[in-house]
Amino acid sequence: MSQENVELMRRMLDASNRRDRSAYLALLDPDIEWLPPKEWPEASTIHGREAAWDFAVELEGPWEQGAYELVDVIRWRR
């Protein structure tokens, strides 16, 4: 992953931790498509920034609210 993408992830996590929806959405491509793993109950493709934000917020629902921190970056392939 490029350093530019690592910084983008840091900014996205920061916006998410602050619950700054506008900042988070501004970092996403308007045509984003998010494909959750097929094993997840929410396995359908998410289309667009708004849906991506809603999905990310919904994912956190079952856990106690806290902050995320980018500790390590690994390359992952399907």
N, C-alpha and C positions, 0 to 999 in steps of 0.2 A: 504494500500500500504506500502511495506517495506521501511525503510529508504534508503536502497540501490537503490530501484526504484525511490524514490524521488530525490536522488542525480543524477541518470541517467537522469531524466527529466530536472534537472537544467543544466546539462552539454549539453544536446541536445538543450535547449533553448539558452544557451550561444553561442553555435556553430552557430545556426540559426541566432541569432542577429548579429553576426560578419560576416555572410554570408560565414562561413568557411565550405565549402562543404565537404572537406576531413575529418575534425574532426567529422562532423555530420554523414557521412557515416560509419566511424569507430565505432560509437556507436550502429549501427543497426545490427541485425542479417542478414546475407546474404540471408536468406530465408524468410525475412519479408513478411507478407501479411497484408495489411491495408484495412480494410473494412469500407468505409465511410457509414454514415447513409443512408438507402435505400431511404429516402426522397430527398437526394441531387441529383442535375443533374449529378454529377460525381459519380454515385453510384456503378460503377464496381470495383472489387477488384484490388488493386495495388499490384504488385508482384516485390519484389527485392528492394535493397537499392537505386539504381539510380532512379527508378520510384517513390519511396517514397520521395526522395529529390525533384524531379521535381514537384510532386503533392503538396508538402508543399509550394514550392516557388509560384506555380500557385495559390494556395489558397489566398495568400497575395496580389495578383495582384490588386484587386479592391480597396484596402485600402492604405492610406498614409503609407509609410514605417516608422516603429518605432520599438522599442524594446519590447519584451515580458518579463514578469516577473512571476515566479511561486509564487503565493500568498497563495493559499490554495489547499490542496489535498483532494478530496472526492472519495469515492468508488462509482462507477457507474456500473450498470448492464443493459444489454439489456433485 
